[in-house]
Amino acid sequence: MNFFQRRRIFKKINFLDLTPVQSIGHEVRDDGGINLLMPRFKNKINAALFQPNSKEKFIFIKLDRFGGHTWLLIDGRSNVSEICAKLNEQFSEELQPAEETGTRVTNFLSMLYDQRYISFLEIQDKKEQRAQ
């Protein structure tokens, strides 16, 4: 799906009603933070040809504490407004004012979506409907 198709879908849908789904893996660091695991090569042939044996197969993207908790709340069942509510419960004193949590989370999820680290169930459904 190209940029213009995605933008058209986002204009029609309330972002807080979308359900994010993780597209890449993650690991928990020793300090409790989260590393996102982005493969260096998506194509197996390119990985076999161009990736030296000494290099890691993944690029590690470090998330801070709030980003890590947000990432762990992305389970494919909770929508963005539920994720915001859970973050407000967990970090009630640190996320002040609570009204800005929605803005912060939607900006964070937008960046993750732009980098293709997550997708949304509603957009995936629309793609499948168009293919039929």
DSSP file (Angstrom, degrees, kcal/mol; ACC not computed):
  #  RESIDUE AA STRUCTURE BP1 BP2  ACC     N-H-->O    O-->H-N    N-H-->O    O-->H-N    TCO  KAPPA ALPHA  PHI   PSI    X-CA   Y-CA   Z-CA
    1    1 A M              0   0    0      0, 0.0     2,-0.0     0, 0.0   126,-0.0   0.000 360.0 360.0 360.0 129.0    0.0    0.0    0.0
    2    2 A N     >  -     0   0    0      1,-0.1     4,-2.2     4,-0.0     5,-0.2  -0.231 360.0 -96.2 -84.1 175.4    1.5    3.3   -1.0
    3    3 A F  H  > S+     0   0    0      1,-0.2     4,-2.5     2,-0.2     5,-0.2   0.880 120.5  50.8 -58.2 -43.9    1.7    6.5    1.0
    4    4 A F  H  > S+     0   0    0      1,-0.2     4,-2.0     2,-0.2    -1,-0.2   0.866 109.5  50.0 -69.1 -36.4   -1.4    8.1   -0.6
    5    5 A Q  H  > S+     0   0    0      2,-0.2     4,-1.9     1,-0.2    -1,-0.2   0.919 112.5  47.5 -66.2 -42.9   -3.6    5.1    0.1
    6    6 A R  H  X S+     0   0    0     -4,-2.2     4,-2.5     1,-0.2    -2,-0.2   0.913 111.3  51.0 -64.0 -41.5   -2.5    4.9    3.7
    7    7 A R  H  X S+     0   0    0     -4,-2.5     4,-1.7     1,-0.2    -1,-0.2   0.892 108.2  52.3 -63.8 -39.2   -3.1    8.6    4.1
    8    8 A R  H  X S+     0   0    0     -4,-2.0     4,-0.9     2,-0.2    -1,-0.2   0.893 111.0  47.4 -63.4 -40.2   -6.6    8.3    2.7
    9    9 A I  H >X S+     0   0    0     -4,-1.9     4,-1.1     1,-0.2     3,-0.7   0.918 110.4  52.1 -66.5 -43.4   -7.4    5.5    5.2
   10   10 A F  H 3< S+     0   0    0     -4,-2.5    -1,-0.2     1,-0.2    -2,-0.2   0.804 103.5  58.1 -65.8 -29.0   -6.0    7.5    8.1
   11   11 A K  H 3< S+     0   0    0     -4,-1.7    -1,-0.2     1,-0.2    -2,-0.2   0.814 110.1  43.9 -68.8 -28.5   -8.2   10.5    7.2
   12   12 A K  H << S+     0   0    0     -4,-0.9     2,-0.4    -3,-0.7    -1,-0.2   0.679 107.6  66.7 -89.3 -19.1  -11.3    8.5    7.5
   13   13 A I  S  < S-     0   0    0     -4,-1.1     2,-0.5    -3,-0.1     5,-0.0  -0.831  80.8-121.7-111.1 140.8  -10.5    6.6   10.8
   14   14 A N    >   -     0   0    0     -2,-0.4     3,-1.7     1,-0.1     4,-0.4  -0.690  22.4-140.4 -74.6 125.0  -10.0    7.9   14.3
   15   15 A F  G >  S+     0   0    0     -2,-0.5     3,-1.3     1,-0.3    65,-0.4   0.822  98.7  61.1 -60.0 -33.2   -6.5    6.9   15.3
   16   16 A L  G 3  S+     0   0    0      1,-0.3    65,-2.0    64,-0.1    66,-0.3   0.687 100.5  55.6 -69.4 -16.9   -7.6    6.0   18.9
   17   17 A D  G <  S+     0   0    0     -3,-1.7    -1,-0.3    63,-0.2    -2,-0.2   0.535  86.0 104.4 -90.7  -7.3   -9.9    3.3   17.5
   18   18 A L    <   -     0   0    0     -3,-1.3    62,-2.1    -4,-0.4    63,-0.2  -0.411  65.0-139.0 -75.8 151.2   -7.1    1.5   15.5
   19   19 A T        -     0   0    0     60,-0.2   102,-2.6    -2,-0.1   103,-0.2  -0.927  18.8-145.1-112.9 107.3   -5.7   -1.8   16.8
   20   20 A P  E     -A  120   0A   0      0, 0.0    56,-1.0     0, 0.0     2,-0.4  -0.414  12.3-165.5 -75.6 148.8   -1.9   -1.9   16.5
   21   21 A V  E     -A  119   0A   0     98,-2.8    98,-2.4    54,-0.1     2,-0.2  -0.998  24.4-115.5-132.4 134.2   -0.1   -5.2   15.7
   22   22 A Q  E     -A  118   0A   0     -2,-0.4    96,-0.2    52,-0.2     3,-0.1  -0.468  24.8-175.9 -70.3 137.7    3.7   -5.8   16.0
   23   23 A S        +     0   0    0     94,-2.9     2,-0.3    -2,-0.2    95,-0.2   0.589  67.9  39.4-107.3 -17.4    5.5   -6.5   12.7
   24   24 A I  S    S-     0   0    0     93,-0.9    14,-0.1     1,-0.1    -1,-0.0  -0.844  85.0-104.8-128.5 166.5    8.9   -7.2   14.1
   25   25 A G  E     -B   37   0B   0     12,-0.8    12,-2.5    -2,-0.3     2,-0.3  -0.193  28.9-158.5 -83.8 177.5   10.3   -9.1   17.1
   26   26 A H  E     -B   36   0B   0     10,-0.3     2,-0.3    34,-0.0    10,-0.2  -0.965   6.6-153.8-150.0 164.7   11.7   -7.7   20.3
   27   27 A E  E     -B   35   0B   0      8,-2.3     8,-2.9    -2,-0.3     2,-0.5  -0.981  23.1-119.2-140.0 153.3   13.9   -8.7   23.2
   28   28 A V  E     -B   34   0B   0     -2,-0.3     6,-0.2     6,-0.2     5,-0.1  -0.814  29.3-138.9 -94.4 127.3   14.2   -7.5   26.8
   29   29 A R    >   -     0   0    0      4,-2.9     3,-1.5    -2,-0.5    -1,-0.0  -0.275  26.5-104.4 -76.8 168.6   17.5   -6.0   27.8
   30   30 A D  T 3  S+     0   0    0      1,-0.3    -1,-0.1     2,-0.1    -2,-0.0   0.820 121.4  55.6 -62.8 -32.6   19.2   -6.7   31.1
   31   31 A D  T 3  S-     0   0    0      1,-0.1    -1,-0.3     2,-0.0     3,-0.1   0.394 124.3-102.0 -83.5   4.8   18.2   -3.2   32.4
   32   32 A G  S <  S+     0   0    0     -3,-1.5    -2,-0.1     1,-0.3    -1,-0.1   0.351  83.0 125.3  93.3  -6.0   14.5   -4.0   31.7
   33   33 A G        -     0   0    0     -5,-0.1    -4,-2.9     1,-0.1     2,-0.4  -0.186  58.3-114.0 -78.1 177.1   14.3   -2.0   28.5
   34   34 A I  E     -BC  28  63B   0     29,-0.7    29,-2.5    -6,-0.2     2,-0.5  -0.933  17.2-160.9-118.3 135.7   13.2   -3.3   25.1
   35   35 A N  E     -BC  27  62B   0     -8,-2.9    -8,-2.3    -2,-0.4     2,-0.3  -0.974  15.9-141.9-110.0 126.9   15.2   -3.7   21.9
   36   36 A L  E     -BC  26  61B   0     25,-2.9    25,-2.1    -2,-0.5     2,-0.8  -0.708  14.5-139.4 -82.5 141.0   13.3   -4.0   18.7
   37   37 A L  E     -BC  25  60B   0    -12,-2.5   -12,-0.8    -2,-0.3    23,-0.2  -0.842  22.8-179.8-108.2  97.6   14.8   -6.6   16.3
   38   38 A M  E     - C   0  59B   0     21,-2.4    21,-3.4    -2,-0.8   -14,-0.1  -0.861  30.1-122.1 -97.4 122.6   14.8   -5.3   12.7
   39   39 A P  E     - C   0  58B   0      0, 0.0    19,-0.2     0, 0.0     3,-0.1  -0.350   8.4-138.9 -63.0 140.3   16.3   -7.8   10.3
   40   40 A R  S    S+     0   0    0     17,-2.4     2,-0.4     1,-0.2    18,-0.1   0.891  92.8  22.9 -65.0 -39.0   19.2   -6.4    8.3
   41   41 A F        -     0   0    0     16,-0.4    -1,-0.2     1,-0.1     6,-0.0  -0.997  59.7-166.1-130.3 133.0   17.9   -8.1    5.1
   42   42 A K  S    S+     0   0    0     -2,-0.4     2,-0.5    -3,-0.1    -1,-0.1   0.789  77.0  73.6 -84.6 -30.3   14.3   -9.2    4.5
   43   43 A N  S  > S-     0   0    0      1,-0.1     4,-2.1     2,-0.0     5,-0.1  -0.735  74.6-147.2 -87.5 128.4   15.2  -11.3    1.6
   44   44 A K  H  > S+     0   0    0     -2,-0.5     4,-2.2     1,-0.2     5,-0.2   0.846  98.1  54.2 -65.4 -34.2   16.9  -14.6    2.6
   45   45 A I  H  > S+     0   0    0      2,-0.2     4,-2.2     1,-0.2    -1,-0.2   0.933 109.5  47.0 -66.3 -44.6   19.0  -14.6   -0.6
   46   46 A N  H  > S+     0   0    0      1,-0.2     4,-3.0     2,-0.2     5,-0.5   0.890 111.1  52.9 -62.3 -38.8   20.3  -11.1    0.0
   47   47 A A  H  X S+     0   0    0     -4,-2.1     4,-1.5     1,-0.2    -1,-0.2   0.916 110.5  46.8 -63.6 -42.4   21.1  -12.0    3.6
   48   48 A A  H  < S+     0   0    0     -4,-2.2    -1,-0.2     1,-0.2    -2,-0.2   0.877 120.0  39.4 -67.3 -36.8   23.1  -15.1    2.5
   49   49 A L  H  < S+     0   0    0     -4,-2.2    -2,-0.2    -5,-0.2    -3,-0.2   0.904 127.4  25.7 -79.8 -43.0   25.0  -13.1   -0.1
   50   50 A F  H  < S+     0   0    0     -4,-3.0    -3,-0.2    -5,-0.2    -2,-0.2   0.621  95.0  91.1-104.9 -14.7   25.7   -9.8    1.6
   51   51 A Q     <  -     0   0    0     -4,-1.5     6,-0.0    -5,-0.5     2,-0.0  -0.734  69.5-136.3 -90.1 117.8   25.7  -10.3    5.3
   52   52 A P    >   -     0   0    0      0, 0.0     3,-1.0     0, 0.0    -2,-0.1  -0.355  18.4-121.1 -65.9 151.8   29.1  -11.1    6.8
   53   53 A N  T 3  S+     0   0    0      1,-0.2     4,-0.1    -2,-0.0    -2,-0.0   0.769 109.9  57.7 -66.3 -25.3   29.1  -14.0    9.3
   54   54 A S  T 3  S+     0   0    0      2,-0.1    -1,-0.2     0, 0.0     2,-0.2   0.681  91.8  86.1 -80.9 -16.7   30.6  -11.7   12.0
   55   55 A K  S <  S-     0   0    0     -3,-1.0     2,-0.1     1,-0.1    -4,-0.0  -0.483  86.1-103.6 -85.1 154.7   27.7   -9.2   11.8
   56   56 A E        -     0   0    0     -2,-0.2    -1,-0.1     2,-0.1   -16,-0.1  -0.413  19.2-134.7 -68.7 149.7   24.4   -9.4   13.7
   57   57 A K  S    S+     0   0    0     -2,-0.1   -17,-2.4   -18,-0.1   -16,-0.4   0.646  86.7  52.8 -79.7 -15.1   21.4  -10.5   11.8
   58   58 A F  E    S-C   39   0B   0    -19,-0.2     2,-0.5   -18,-0.1    -2,-0.1  -0.875  74.0-133.6-123.4 152.7   19.3   -7.8   13.4
   59   59 A I  E     -C   38   0B   0    -21,-3.4   -21,-2.4    -2,-0.3     2,-0.5  -0.925  31.2-135.7 -97.9 127.3   19.6   -4.1   13.9
   60   60 A F  E     -C   37   0B   0     -2,-0.5     2,-0.6   -23,-0.2   -23,-0.2  -0.745  16.5-166.6 -91.4 125.4   18.7   -3.3   17.5
   61   61 A I  E     -C   36   0B   0    -25,-2.1   -25,-2.9    -2,-0.5     2,-0.4  -0.945  15.7-145.2-111.7 112.2   16.4   -0.3   18.1
   62   62 A K  E     -C   35   0B   0     -2,-0.6     2,-0.4   -27,-0.2   -27,-0.2  -0.616  11.7-161.5 -84.7 131.8   16.5    0.7   21.7
   63   63 A L  E     -C   34   0B   0    -29,-2.5   -29,-0.7    -2,-0.4    -2,-0.0  -0.862  15.8-125.7-108.3 145.6   13.3    2.0   23.3
   64   64 A D     >  -     0   0    0     -2,-0.4     4,-2.8   -31,-0.1   -30,-0.2  -0.083  43.3 -83.0 -75.3-174.0   13.1    4.0   26.5
   65   65 A R  H  > S+     0   0    0      2,-0.2     4,-2.1     1,-0.2     5,-0.2   0.912 129.1  42.2 -62.1 -46.1   10.9    2.9   29.4
   66   66 A F  H  > S+     0   0    0      2,-0.2     4,-2.4     1,-0.2    -1,-0.2   0.908 116.1  48.9 -69.6 -41.3    7.7    4.4   28.2
   67   67 A G  H  > S+     0   0    0      2,-0.2     4,-2.5     1,-0.2    -2,-0.2   0.888 111.0  51.4 -64.1 -38.5    8.3    3.2   24.6
   68   68 A G  H  X S+     0   0    0     -4,-2.8     4,-2.2     2,-0.2    -2,-0.2   0.914 110.8  46.9 -64.4 -43.9    9.1   -0.3   25.9
   69   69 A H  H  X S+     0   0    0     -4,-2.1     4,-1.4     2,-0.2    -2,-0.2   0.896 112.5  50.4 -65.4 -39.0    5.9   -0.4   27.9
   70   70 A T  H  X S+     0   0    0     -4,-2.4     4,-0.7     1,-0.2     3,-0.3   0.925 109.6  51.4 -63.2 -43.2    3.9    0.8   25.0
   71   71 A W  H >< S+     0   0    0     -4,-2.5     3,-1.0     1,-0.2    -2,-0.2   0.902 108.6  50.6 -60.2 -42.1    5.5   -1.8   22.8
   72   72 A L  H 3< S+     0   0    0     -4,-2.2    -1,-0.2     1,-0.2    -2,-0.2   0.769 105.1  57.6 -69.4 -24.3    4.6   -4.6   25.2
   73   73 A L  H 3< S+     0   0    0     -4,-1.4     2,-1.2    -3,-0.3     5,-0.3   0.619  81.0  96.8 -80.1 -11.9    1.0   -3.4   25.3
   74   74 A I    <<  +     0   0    0     -3,-1.0   -52,-0.2    -4,-0.7   -53,-0.1  -0.672  41.7 144.9 -78.8 101.1    0.7   -3.8   21.5
   75   75 A D        -     0   0    0     -2,-1.2    -1,-0.2     3,-0.2   -54,-0.1   0.399  67.5-107.4-120.8  -0.6   -0.9   -7.3   21.5
   76   76 A G  S    S+     0   0    0    -56,-1.0   -55,-0.1     2,-0.3    -2,-0.1   0.430 110.2  66.9  86.9  -2.3   -3.3   -7.1   18.5
   77   77 A R  S    S+     0   0    0    -57,-0.1     2,-0.4     1,-0.1    -3,-0.1   0.655  82.8  73.7-117.6 -31.2   -6.4   -7.0   20.7
   78   78 A S  S    S-     0   0    0     -5,-0.3    -2,-0.3   -58,-0.2    -3,-0.2  -0.700  71.4-140.8 -90.6 135.0   -6.1   -3.6   22.5
   79   79 A N     >  -     0   0    0     -2,-0.4     4,-2.0   -60,-0.2     3,-0.3  -0.352  33.1 -95.3 -86.1 176.3   -6.8   -0.5   20.5
   80   80 A V  H  > S+     0   0    0    -62,-2.1     4,-2.3   -65,-0.4   -63,-0.2   0.861 123.1  53.9 -63.1 -38.7   -4.9    2.8   21.0
   81   81 A S  H  > S+     0   0    0    -65,-2.0     4,-2.0     1,-0.2    -1,-0.2   0.876 109.2  49.2 -66.2 -35.3   -7.3    4.3   23.5
   82   82 A E  H  > S+     0   0    0    -66,-0.3     4,-2.3    -3,-0.3    -2,-0.2   0.883 109.7  51.8 -68.6 -37.8   -7.0    1.2   25.7
   83   83 A I  H  X S+     0   0    0     -4,-2.0     4,-2.3     2,-0.2    -2,-0.2   0.913 109.3  50.3 -63.2 -42.2   -3.2    1.3   25.5
   84   84 A C  H  X S+     0   0    0     -4,-2.3     4,-2.3     1,-0.2    -2,-0.2   0.908 110.0  50.4 -61.6 -42.3   -3.3    5.0   26.6
   85   85 A A  H  X S+     0   0    0     -4,-2.0     4,-1.7     1,-0.2    -2,-0.2   0.907 110.5  49.1 -63.8 -41.5   -5.6    4.1   29.5
   86   86 A K  H  X S+     0   0    0     -4,-2.3     4,-2.3     1,-0.2    -1,-0.2   0.893 111.0  50.0 -65.7 -39.1   -3.2    1.3   30.6
   87   87 A L  H  X S+     0   0    0     -4,-2.3     4,-2.8     1,-0.2    -1,-0.2   0.888 108.1  53.3 -66.3 -37.9   -0.2    3.7   30.4
   88   88 A N  H  < S+     0   0    0     -4,-2.3    -1,-0.2     1,-0.2    -2,-0.2   0.861 110.5  48.2 -64.2 -34.7   -2.1    6.3   32.5
   89   89 A E  H >< S+     0   0    0     -4,-1.7     3,-0.7    -5,-0.2    -2,-0.2   0.929 116.2  42.2 -69.1 -44.7   -2.7    3.6   35.1
   90   90 A Q  H 3< S+     0   0    0     -4,-2.3    -2,-0.2     1,-0.2     3,-0.2   0.880 129.4  26.6 -71.3 -38.4    0.9    2.4   35.2
   91   91 A F  T 3X S+     0   0    0     -4,-2.8     4,-2.4    -5,-0.2    -1,-0.2  -0.336  73.9 144.2-121.0  49.5    2.5    5.9   35.1
   92   92 A S  T <4 S+     0   0    0     -3,-0.7    -1,-0.2     1,-0.2    -2,-0.1   0.858  77.2  40.2 -60.7 -37.4   -0.1    8.1   36.6
   93   93 A E  T  4 S+     0   0    0     -3,-0.2    -1,-0.2     1,-0.1     3,-0.2   0.823 118.2  45.8 -81.4 -31.1    2.4   10.4   38.4
   94   94 A E  T  4 S+     0   0    0      1,-0.2     2,-1.2    -6,-0.1    -2,-0.2   0.788 102.3  64.1 -86.2 -28.1    4.9   10.6   35.5
   95   95 A L  S  < S-     0   0    0     -4,-2.4    -1,-0.2    -8,-0.1     6,-0.2  -0.651  82.4-168.0 -97.6  78.8    2.6   11.2   32.6
   96   96 A Q        +     0   0    0     -2,-1.2     2,-0.1    -3,-0.2    -3,-0.0  -0.940  64.7  32.1-115.2 137.7    1.2   14.5   33.6
   97   97 A P  S >  S-     0   0    0      0, 0.0     3,-1.4     0, 0.0     4,-0.3   0.652  77.2-152.3 -75.1 152.9   -1.2   15.9   32.3
   98   98 A A  G >  S+     0   0    0      1,-0.3     3,-1.1     2,-0.2     4,-0.5   0.733  89.6  68.8 -65.4 -23.5   -3.0   12.6   31.5
   99   99 A E  G 3  S+     0   0    0      1,-0.2     4,-0.5     2,-0.2     3,-0.4   0.780  94.4  57.1 -67.7 -25.2   -4.8   14.3   28.6
  100  100 A E  G <> S+     0   0    0     -3,-1.4     4,-2.4     1,-0.2    -1,-0.2   0.586  83.8  83.3 -82.6  -9.2   -1.5   14.5   26.7
  101  101 A T  H <> S+     0   0    0     -3,-1.1     4,-2.8    -4,-0.3     5,-0.3   0.906  88.1  53.5 -60.6 -41.7   -0.9   10.8   26.9
  102  102 A G  H  > S+     0   0    0     -4,-0.5     4,-2.4    -3,-0.4    -1,-0.2   0.898 110.0  47.2 -59.7 -41.9   -3.1   10.1   23.9
  103  103 A T  H  > S+     0   0    0     -4,-0.5     4,-2.2     2,-0.2    -1,-0.2   0.919 113.5  47.6 -66.1 -44.3   -1.1   12.6   21.8
  104  104 A R  H  X S+     0   0    0     -4,-2.4     4,-2.2     2,-0.2    -2,-0.2   0.917 114.5  45.9 -64.0 -43.2    2.2   11.2   22.9
  105  105 A V  H  X S+     0   0    0     -4,-2.8     4,-3.0     2,-0.2     5,-0.2   0.913 112.2  50.0 -68.9 -42.2    1.2    7.6   22.2
  106  106 A T  H  X S+     0   0    0     -4,-2.4     4,-2.1    -5,-0.3    -1,-0.2   0.889 111.6  49.2 -65.1 -37.1   -0.4    8.4   18.8
  107  107 A N  H  X S+     0   0    0     -4,-2.2     4,-1.9     2,-0.2    -1,-0.2   0.921 113.1  47.4 -64.5 -42.8    2.8   10.2   17.7
  108  108 A F  H  X S+     0   0    0     -4,-2.2     4,-2.2     1,-0.2    -2,-0.2   0.932 113.8  46.5 -63.6 -46.9    4.9    7.3   18.9
  109  109 A L  H  X S+     0   0    0     -4,-3.0     4,-2.4     1,-0.2    -1,-0.2   0.838 108.7  56.3 -66.9 -32.1    2.7    4.7   17.1
  110  110 A S  H  X S+     0   0    0     -4,-2.1     4,-2.6    -5,-0.2    -1,-0.2   0.911 108.2  47.6 -63.9 -41.6    2.7    6.9   14.0
  111  111 A M  H  X S+     0   0    0     -4,-1.9     4,-1.8     2,-0.2    -2,-0.2   0.919 112.1  49.4 -65.2 -42.5    6.5    6.8   13.9
  112  112 A L  H  <>S+     0   0    0     -4,-2.2     5,-2.9     1,-0.2     6,-0.9   0.892 112.8  48.0 -62.1 -38.8    6.5    3.0   14.4
  113  113 A Y  H ><5S+     0   0    0     -4,-2.4     3,-1.3     3,-0.2    -2,-0.2   0.906 108.4  53.4 -68.9 -41.7    4.0    2.6   11.6
  114  114 A D  H 3<5S+     0   0    0     -4,-2.6    -1,-0.2     1,-0.3    -2,-0.2   0.856 111.1  46.7 -61.5 -34.6    5.9    4.9    9.3
  115  115 A Q  T 3<5S-     0   0    0     -4,-1.8    -1,-0.3    -5,-0.2    -2,-0.2   0.457 115.7-120.2 -85.2  -0.7    9.0    2.7    9.9
  116  116 A R  T < 5S+     0   0    0     -3,-1.3    -3,-0.2    -4,-0.2    -2,-0.1   0.792  76.9 126.9  66.1  32.4    6.8   -0.4    9.3
  117  117 A Y  S   <S+     0   0    0     -5,-2.9   -94,-2.9    -6,-0.2   -93,-0.9   0.712  78.2  21.9 -85.2 -24.0    7.6   -1.8   12.8
  118  118 A I  E     -A   22   0A   0     -6,-0.9     2,-0.3   -96,-0.2   -96,-0.2  -0.889  65.5-165.5-133.4 166.5    3.8   -2.1   13.4
  119  119 A S  E     -A   21   0A   0    -98,-2.4   -98,-2.8    -2,-0.3     2,-0.4  -0.804  23.2-115.2-136.3-179.1    0.7   -2.3   11.4
  120  120 A F  E  >  -A   20   0A   0     -2,-0.3     4,-2.2  -100,-0.2     3,-0.4  -0.979  10.5-136.2-126.2 138.6   -3.0   -1.9   12.2
  121  121 A L  H  > S+     0   0    0   -102,-2.6     4,-2.5    -2,-0.4     5,-0.2   0.877 105.0  55.1 -57.8 -40.0   -5.7   -4.6   12.0
  122  122 A E  H  > S+     0   0    0      1,-0.2     4,-1.6     2,-0.2    -1,-0.2   0.857 109.5  46.1 -65.8 -35.3   -8.2   -2.3   10.4
  123  123 A I  H  > S+     0   0    0     -3,-0.4     4,-2.0     2,-0.2    -1,-0.2   0.875 110.8  52.6 -74.9 -37.7   -5.8   -1.4    7.5
  124  124 A Q  H  X S+     0   0    0     -4,-2.2     4,-2.2     1,-0.2    -2,-0.2   0.909 108.5  51.5 -62.4 -41.2   -4.9   -5.1    7.0
  125  125 A D  H  X S+     0   0    0     -4,-2.5     4,-2.2     1,-0.2    -1,-0.2   0.898 108.2  51.5 -61.9 -40.5   -8.6   -5.9    6.7
  126  126 A K  H  X S+     0   0    0     -4,-1.6     4,-2.0     2,-0.2    -1,-0.2   0.882 108.6  51.3 -65.4 -37.6   -9.0   -3.2    4.1
  127  127 A K  H  X S+     0   0    0     -4,-2.0     4,-1.7     1,-0.2    -1,-0.2   0.922 110.8  48.2 -64.0 -43.2   -6.1   -4.6    2.1
  128  128 A E  H  X S+     0   0    0     -4,-2.2     4,-1.0     1,-0.2    -2,-0.2   0.874 109.9  52.3 -65.9 -36.7   -7.6   -8.1    2.2
  129  129 A Q  H  < S+     0   0    0     -4,-2.2     3,-0.4     1,-0.2    -1,-0.2   0.893 109.3  49.6 -66.2 -39.0  -11.1   -6.7    1.1
  130  130 A R  H  < S+     0   0    0     -4,-2.0    -1,-0.2     1,-0.2    -2,-0.2   0.843 106.1  56.9 -68.3 -32.5   -9.5   -4.9   -1.9
  131  131 A A  H  <        0   0    0     -4,-1.7    -1,-0.2     1,-0.3    -2,-0.2   0.761 360.0 360.0 -70.3 -24.3   -7.7   -8.1   -3.0
  132  132 A Q     <        0   0    0     -4,-1.0    -1,-0.3    -3,-0.4    -2,-0.2   0.477 360.0 360.0 -80.1 360.0  -10.9  -10.1   -3.1
